[in-house]
């Protein structure tokens, strides 16, 4: 029998990719079995499901660092996600790993992020029983919340593993997942420097010379250094690693950003307001659970998780609009 296009692609993977790659035809599969696509491999299919999801589109309205910035060029959670995917695919291709799987993990890694970035995450974590962490919420999105015609995204095991393990302490089960875990940090540290200089929070010259001497004096130089370091140190190895010198410089640069940007009172002046707003809405919906959209009322863990799911799905703008609708009195009108 003649092979399908998908099957031919799977054969090519074994001819072209590194023996350390995750091969599409060796996937551990999906939670719910379904027929294979005749054109796309399982990881290509997962990538497409993520891109076409509502959760992915909402990333464009969610904070990266600066809350609802007044400017067209500041990053959002969407642009961060795309930059992670670009960096990760570059590394995966250079190492002859599965760039379809890498891209799918990268595009899905932040689907569970709240409005207002980590401020929203802190707010929900402070009130929701069992806490709230965005990497775990991303798995809730793909396994439970996001539905089309009553069906969940039903992603493959490898993609979900990479999503849930993209945190620093995560331990991805594939090299592709390990690439995304590092690419996430490379992306946000460097593009947050770019945004912070644009917002006059820091200047490029403020970055300690001990870091720039190793990593470079611009966004492009630093990305080039970090990507090349991973590729040169991981080539022909069953691991994704960096040199000690470059990894330490990146971690120290990350610490510099926490001290000077991520906790900067100017950059973060609105975060307390955002946190209080989400906590107030959380408490309001617990008391008025019938006002929660019907599709969000069926969380098996109970009302608290259902409310957290709904609020976590909101964009910044929608959260502000919904808060005003629920909490701010409007003038009396005669009809």
Protein Blocks (a to p, Z undefined) as FASTA:
>chain_A
ZZdfklmmmmmmmmmmcfkbccfklcgbjfbdcdddfkbcfklmmmmmmmmpmklmmmmm
ccfklgciabfkbccfklmmmmmmmmmmmmmmmnopafklmmmmmmmmmmmpcehijmlm
mmmmmmmghiaafklmmmmmmmmmpcgehiafkpafklmmmmmmmpmkbccfbfklmmmm
mmmmmmmmmmmmmmmmmnomacfklpcfklmmmnopcfklmmmmmmmmmmmmmgopabdd
ddfklmmmmmmmmmmmmmmmmmgmklmmmmmmmmmmmmmmmmmmmmmmmlpcfklmmcfn
bjklmmmmmmmmpcfklmmmmmmmmmmccddddZZ
